[in-house]
Amino acid sequence: MIRTQVSLTDEQMARLRREAHRRGVSLAAVVRDAVDRSVPDDEAARVDRLERALRAAGSVASGSGDVAGGHDDVLSGERW
């Protein structure tokens, strides 16, 4: 890990300490978590978008009761 120095206001440090105590983790762990949530990894964001899209695609009916059996017709647009 890389060490760094960050300047915080008294109030920010107090909030950080309270949160670390509440979670039972170090100050550094809370800061790393905040960075991960605020500045997402590009690949992780891409995977998250893909997973959300796939969940959305599977969450609604297709409008055809026999997509599995007649998928060629459905995909060609003959059965919609």
Number of C-alpha atoms within 10 A of each C-alpha: 3 3 5 5 5 4 7 10 8 9 9 11 13 12 12 18 16 13 15 17 13 9 11 11 12 13 15 12 13 18 13 11 11 12 12 11 10 9 10 12 12 9 9 10 12 12 12 12 12 12 12 11 12 11 11 10 11 9 9 8 8 12 10 12 9 11 14 9 9 13 13 12 12 17 11 9 9 9 14 10
